[in-house]
Amino acid sequence: MYYISIKKEDWHRSLEKLLASHDIFVPVKDEYSLDYEPFRLNQAENIAYNTPKPSTPLKNFFLPVRENVTSAGNGGRPRIIIGAPNCDVEALGLLDEIYLDEAFTDPFYRNRRKSTILVSSDCFSVNDHCHCTSYGVKPYTMEGADIALLSEGDYIFLRVISDKGEELVRQLSSVAGVNDPERLLFADQRHRETEALLAERNKGLPGYKETGEIVQKAGDQIWVKYASKCVSCGACTTICPTCSCFLLIDKPDFEKVKQMDACQYPGFERVAGGADALFELPHRFRNRYMCKYVWRPQKFNSLACTGCGRCIEACIGKINKNELFMELT
């Protein structure tokens, strides 16, 4: 792992040249939100580097909401995704465990992963519901992505992490190695400031393992209380960077369509005979937290919640899971 620097104008011109061979997505901020958009040089001033966090979770680039899994698609052109926060990068660890399992590899997911260069973005600020450090996730990437990006003044600093990252760097114009450690002092300072702010805002929030313990012991009353505001819209699960349940829908001519599903939808666990273990809303509501903090940790090594806070932000019923956990503590 090492650092290089490049002037922003050279970085953007290099990206424009790479459009000949790659699809490139960058985080663009407007008056309403921050989200990924295709890179355009004439809109480079709207790119929001080191700002948390795109509305769309990174998983959507690898697990489309809907796709025909009987088609022979090759995954399209190679692509570069810029601006993913580390909470989303960490979430890919769980998706990799599920979809790249040697016994049951998903070829569509595998091809998208192989054809993607991932440039993460260190977070230099926090949103209201960010709580990554509570679960041991740093607000900056040291592994998992190919490159990590830091913007300072007129320069872009790139922390090169993987072989694919090195391959991308070789295609950039006017890059320079960072030989003076003092040029990177700003990065250490920003990291410490962001971590301190997260620690202060989430003081008292239980850690990942502790949350699993209190969720498992919680009685029915707490689930009834918080589920009373739930409208079963599924926003919390569809926007979560680690949730990946899906349906397989049979179509004419032996086509099969894979469509993302959500455990908060009515009928999620209904079987052909009509039985539905999650028919009652409080049971469905509890199921999500048991999955995230109890069942998945029993089966996988990666976190099933990386503290991005999107589920809180997207909830129509204004349900704050962190308030629920604090009440249980």
C-alpha positions as CSV (number, residue, x, y, z in Angstrom):
1,M,0.0,0.0,0.0
2,Y,1.4,3.4,-1.0
3,Y,0.2,6.9,-1.9
4,I,0.4,8.9,-5.1
5,S,-0.8,12.5,-5.8
6,I,-2.4,14.0,-8.9
7,K,-3.8,17.4,-9.6
8,K,-7.6,17.4,-9.7
9,E,-7.7,18.7,-13.2
10,D,-5.3,15.9,-14.4
11,W,-7.4,13.4,-12.4
12,H,-10.6,14.5,-14.2
13,R,-8.9,14.6,-17.6
14,S,-7.6,11.1,-17.0
15,L,-11.0,9.9,-16.1
16,E,-12.4,11.4,-19.3
17,K,-9.8,9.4,-21.3
18,L,-10.8,6.2,-19.5
19,L,-14.4,6.7,-20.6
20,A,-13.2,5.2,-23.9
21,S,-12.8,1.8,-22.2
22,H,-14.7,2.0,-18.9
23,D,-18.0,3.1,-17.5
24,I,-17.3,5.5,-14.6
25,F,-19.5,6.5,-11.7
26,V,-18.9,9.3,-9.3
27,P,-20.7,10.8,-6.3
28,V,-22.5,14.0,-7.3
29,K,-24.2,16.3,-4.9
30,D,-27.2,18.4,-5.8
31,E,-29.7,20.4,-3.8
32,Y,-31.6,17.2,-2.8
33,S,-29.1,14.4,-2.3
34,L,-25.7,12.8,-2.9
35,D,-25.7,9.9,-5.3
36,Y,-23.8,8.1,-8.0
37,E,-24.0,9.5,-11.6
38,P,-22.0,8.7,-14.8
39,F,-18.8,10.8,-14.9
40,R,-18.9,13.9,-17.2
41,L,-16.0,16.3,-17.3
42,N,-18.2,19.4,-17.6
43,Q,-19.8,18.5,-14.3
44,A,-16.6,17.7,-12.4
45,E,-17.1,20.6,-10.0
46,N,-20.2,18.9,-8.6
47,I,-18.4,15.7,-7.6
48,A,-18.4,15.4,-3.8
49,Y,-15.3,13.7,-2.6
50,N,-14.8,12.5,1.0
51,T,-18.5,13.3,1.8
52,P,-20.7,10.6,3.3
53,K,-22.6,9.0,1.8
54,P,-24.3,8.2,-1.6
55,S,-28.0,7.5,-1.2
56,T,-27.6,4.3,-3.3
57,P,-25.8,1.5,-1.5
58,L,-22.8,0.0,-3.3
59,K,-24.5,-3.4,-3.5
60,N,-26.8,-2.1,-6.2
61,F,-23.9,-2.1,-8.7
62,F,-23.4,-5.9,-8.1
63,L,-26.9,-7.1,-7.2
64,P,-29.4,-5.4,-9.6
65,V,-33.0,-5.0,-8.3
66,R,-34.1,-7.2,-11.1
67,E,-32.3,-9.3,-13.7
68,N,-32.9,-12.3,-16.0
69,V,-30.6,-15.0,-14.8
70,T,-31.2,-17.3,-17.8
71,S,-29.7,-14.7,-20.2
72,A,-26.1,-15.0,-21.4
73,G,-25.1,-11.5,-20.6
74,N,-21.3,-10.9,-20.1
75,G,-21.7,-8.1,-17.5
76,G,-21.1,-5.2,-19.8
77,R,-18.0,-3.0,-20.0
78,P,-15.4,-2.7,-17.3
79,R,-16.3,0.1,-14.8
80,I,-14.8,2.3,-12.2
81,I,-16.9,3.2,-9.2
82,I,-15.6,6.2,-7.3
83,G,-16.7,7.5,-3.9
84,A,-18.0,4.5,-1.9
85,P,-17.7,5.0,1.9
86,N,-16.0,2.3,3.9
87,C,-19.2,1.2,5.4
88,D,-20.3,0.0,2.0
89,V,-16.9,-1.5,1.2
90,E,-17.1,-3.5,4.4
91,A,-20.6,-4.6,3.4
92,L,-19.2,-6.2,0.3
93,G,-17.3,-8.6,2.5
94,L,-20.6,-10.3,3.5
95,L,-22.0,-10.3,-0.1
96,D,-18.7,-11.9,-1.2
97,E,-19.1,-14.6,1.4
98,I,-22.6,-15.3,0.1
99,Y,-22.3,-15.0,-3.6
100,L,-18.7,-16.1,-4.2
101,D,-19.0,-19.2,-2.0
102,E,-17.1,-22.0,-3.9
103,A,-20.0,-24.4,-3.8
104,F,-22.7,-21.9,-4.9
105,T,-20.9,-19.1,-6.8
106,D,-23.2,-16.6,-8.5
107,P,-21.6,-16.0,-11.9
108,F,-23.3,-12.7,-12.5
109,Y,-22.1,-11.3,-9.2
110,R,-18.6,-12.7,-9.8
111,N,-18.3,-11.2,-13.3
112,R,-19.4,-7.8,-12.0
113,R,-16.9,-7.9,-9.1
114,K,-14.1,-8.9,-11.5
115,S,-14.9,-6.1,-14.0
116,T,-15.1,-3.4,-11.4
117,I,-12.3,-1.1,-10.0
118,L,-13.5,0.2,-6.7
119,V,-12.2,3.6,-5.6
120,S,-13.4,4.3,-2.1
121,S,-13.6,7.7,-0.4
122,D,-12.4,8.4,3.1
123,C,-15.1,10.2,5.1
124,F,-14.0,13.7,6.3
125,S,-17.4,14.4,7.9
126,V,-20.4,12.4,9.2
127,N,-24.2,12.3,8.7
128,D,-26.7,12.4,11.5
129,H,-27.1,8.6,11.7
130,C,-23.6,7.3,10.8
131,H,-22.4,4.9,13.4
132,C,-19.7,2.7,11.7
133,T,-17.1,2.9,14.5
134,S,-19.6,1.5,17.0
135,Y,-19.3,-1.7,15.1
136,G,-15.5,-1.6,14.6
137,V,-15.7,-0.1,11.1
138,K,-13.3,2.8,10.3
139,P,-14.6,5.8,8.3
140,Y,-11.7,5.2,5.9
141,T,-10.6,2.2,3.8
142,M,-7.4,0.3,4.3
143,E,-8.5,-2.9,2.6
144,G,-11.4,-4.2,0.5
145,A,-11.3,-1.5,-2.2
146,D,-8.7,-1.1,-4.9
147,I,-7.9,2.5,-4.1
148,A,-8.9,5.0,-1.5
149,L,-9.3,8.6,-2.4
150,L,-8.5,11.8,-0.4
151,S,-9.1,15.3,-1.7
152,E,-7.1,18.2,-0.3
153,G,-7.0,21.6,-2.0
154,D,-6.1,21.3,-5.7
155,Y,-4.8,17.7,-5.3
156,I,-6.2,14.2,-5.2
157,F,-4.3,11.7,-3.1
158,L,-4.8,8.0,-3.9
159,R,-4.0,5.3,-1.4
160,V,-3.2,2.3,-3.7
161,I,-4.4,-0.9,-2.1
162,S,-4.7,-3.7,-4.7
163,D,-3.2,-4.9,-8.0
164,K,-6.2,-3.6,-9.8
165,G,-5.6,-0.2,-8.2
166,E,-2.0,-0.2,-9.4
167,E,-3.3,-1.0,-12.9
168,L,-5.6,2.0,-12.8
169,V,-2.8,4.3,-11.5
170,R,-0.6,3.3,-14.5
171,Q,-3.3,4.7,-16.8
172,L,-3.4,8.1,-15.1
173,S,-1.5,11.2,-16.3
174,S,1.0,13.3,-14.3
175,V,0.9,11.3,-11.1
176,A,3.7,11.6,-8.5
177,G,4.7,9.6,-5.5
178,V,4.2,11.1,-2.1
179,N,7.7,11.0,-0.5
180,D,7.2,13.7,2.1
181,P,5.1,12.3,5.0
182,E,4.1,15.8,6.0
183,R,1.9,16.0,2.9
184,L,-0.2,13.3,4.4
185,L,-0.6,14.8,7.9
186,F,-4.0,16.2,6.9
187,A,-5.3,12.7,6.3
188,D,-4.3,11.5,9.8
189,Q,-5.9,14.6,11.3
190,R,-9.1,14.2,9.3
191,H,-9.3,10.6,10.3
192,R,-8.9,11.3,14.0
193,E,-11.5,14.1,13.8
194,T,-14.1,12.0,12.1
195,E,-13.6,9.1,14.5
196,A,-13.8,11.4,17.5
197,L,-17.1,12.9,16.2
198,L,-18.6,9.5,15.6
199,A,-17.6,8.3,19.1
200,E,-19.2,11.4,20.6
201,R,-22.4,11.2,18.7
202,N,-22.9,7.5,19.4
203,K,-21.8,7.4,23.0
204,G,-23.5,4.6,24.8
205,L,-24.6,2.7,21.6
206,P,-23.8,-1.0,22.1
207,G,-21.3,-2.7,19.9
208,Y,-22.2,-5.3,17.2
209,K,-21.7,-8.4,19.4
210,E,-23.5,-6.8,22.4
211,T,-26.4,-5.8,20.2
212,G,-26.9,-9.4,19.1
213,E,-27.0,-10.4,22.8
214,I,-29.6,-7.9,23.8
215,V,-31.7,-8.4,20.7
216,Q,-31.8,-12.2,21.4
217,K,-33.0,-11.6,25.0
218,A,-35.5,-8.9,24.2
219,G,-39.2,-9.6,25.1
220,D,-42.2,-9.1,22.8
221,Q,-43.1,-5.7,24.2
222,I,-40.2,-3.8,22.6
223,W,-41.0,-5.3,19.1
224,V,-44.7,-4.4,19.4
225,K,-43.8,-0.9,20.4
226,Y,-41.5,-0.1,17.5
227,A,-43.4,-2.2,14.9
228,S,-46.5,0.0,15.6
229,K,-44.9,2.7,13.4
230,C,-43.8,0.3,10.7
231,V,-45.7,0.3,7.4
232,S,-44.0,-2.7,5.9
233,C,-42.6,-0.6,3.0
234,G,-39.3,-2.5,3.0
235,A,-37.2,0.6,2.6
236,C,-34.9,-0.4,5.5
237,T,-33.9,-3.6,3.8
238,T,-33.8,-2.5,0.2
239,I,-31.5,0.3,1.0
240,C,-29.3,-1.7,3.3
241,P,-25.8,-2.5,1.9
242,T,-25.8,-6.0,3.2
243,C,-29.4,-7.2,2.7
244,S,-29.7,-9.4,-0.3
245,C,-32.8,-11.7,-0.1
246,F,-34.3,-12.3,-3.5
247,L,-37.1,-14.1,-5.3
248,L,-36.8,-16.3,-8.4
249,I,-39.7,-15.7,-10.7
250,D,-40.5,-18.2,-13.5
251,K,-41.4,-16.6,-16.9
252,P,-42.6,-18.0,-20.2
253,D,-40.0,-19.7,-22.5
254,F,-38.1,-21.1,-19.4
255,E,-36.9,-17.7,-18.4
256,K,-36.1,-17.1,-14.7
257,V,-36.0,-13.6,-13.2
258,K,-34.2,-12.8,-10.0
259,Q,-35.8,-9.9,-8.1
260,M,-34.7,-8.4,-4.8
261,D,-37.0,-9.1,-1.9
262,A,-37.4,-7.7,1.6
263,C,-38.2,-9.5,4.9
264,Q,-40.5,-6.6,5.9
265,Y,-42.9,-7.2,3.0
266,P,-46.1,-9.0,4.0
267,G,-46.0,-12.6,2.6
268,F,-42.2,-12.7,2.7
269,E,-42.2,-16.1,4.4
270,R,-45.6,-17.4,3.2
271,V,-45.3,-20.9,1.7
272,A,-47.5,-22.7,-0.8
273,G,-49.9,-24.1,1.8
274,G,-50.6,-20.6,3.1
275,A,-48.7,-20.9,6.4
276,D,-46.7,-17.7,7.2
277,A,-44.4,-17.7,10.3
278,L,-44.0,-13.9,9.9
279,F,-47.6,-13.0,9.3
280,E,-47.8,-10.7,12.3
281,L,-45.9,-7.4,11.9
282,P,-44.0,-7.5,15.2
283,H,-42.6,-10.9,14.2
284,R,-41.5,-9.6,10.8
285,F,-40.0,-6.5,12.5
286,R,-38.0,-8.6,15.0
287,N,-36.9,-11.0,12.2
288,R,-34.8,-8.3,10.6
289,Y,-32.8,-7.6,13.7
290,M,-32.3,-11.3,14.5
291,C,-31.0,-11.8,11.0
292,K,-28.5,-8.9,11.2
293,Y,-27.2,-9.3,14.7
294,V,-27.8,-13.0,15.7
295,W,-28.2,-15.4,12.8
296,R,-25.8,-14.0,10.2
297,P,-22.9,-13.7,12.7
298,Q,-23.4,-17.4,13.5
299,K,-22.9,-18.3,9.8
300,F,-20.6,-15.6,8.3
301,N,-17.4,-13.8,9.4
302,S,-18.3,-10.4,7.9
303,L,-20.6,-7.8,9.6
304,A,-24.3,-7.9,8.6
305,C,-24.6,-4.2,9.7
306,T,-21.8,-1.8,9.0
307,G,-23.4,1.3,10.7
308,C,-24.2,3.3,7.6
309,G,-27.5,4.5,9.1
310,R,-29.4,4.4,5.8
311,C,-32.3,2.3,7.3
312,I,-32.9,5.1,9.8
313,E,-32.8,7.8,7.1
314,A,-35.1,5.9,4.7
315,C,-37.8,4.8,7.3
316,I,-41.2,6.3,6.5
317,G,-42.3,5.6,10.1
318,K,-39.2,7.4,11.5
319,I,-38.1,4.3,13.3
320,N,-34.6,4.7,14.7
321,K,-33.0,1.3,15.4
322,N,-30.3,2.9,17.5
323,E,-32.9,4.3,19.8
324,L,-34.4,0.8,20.1
325,F,-30.9,-0.7,21.0
326,M,-30.3,2.1,23.5
327,E,-33.6,1.3,25.2
328,L,-32.7,-2.3,25.4
329,T,-29.3,-1.6,26.9
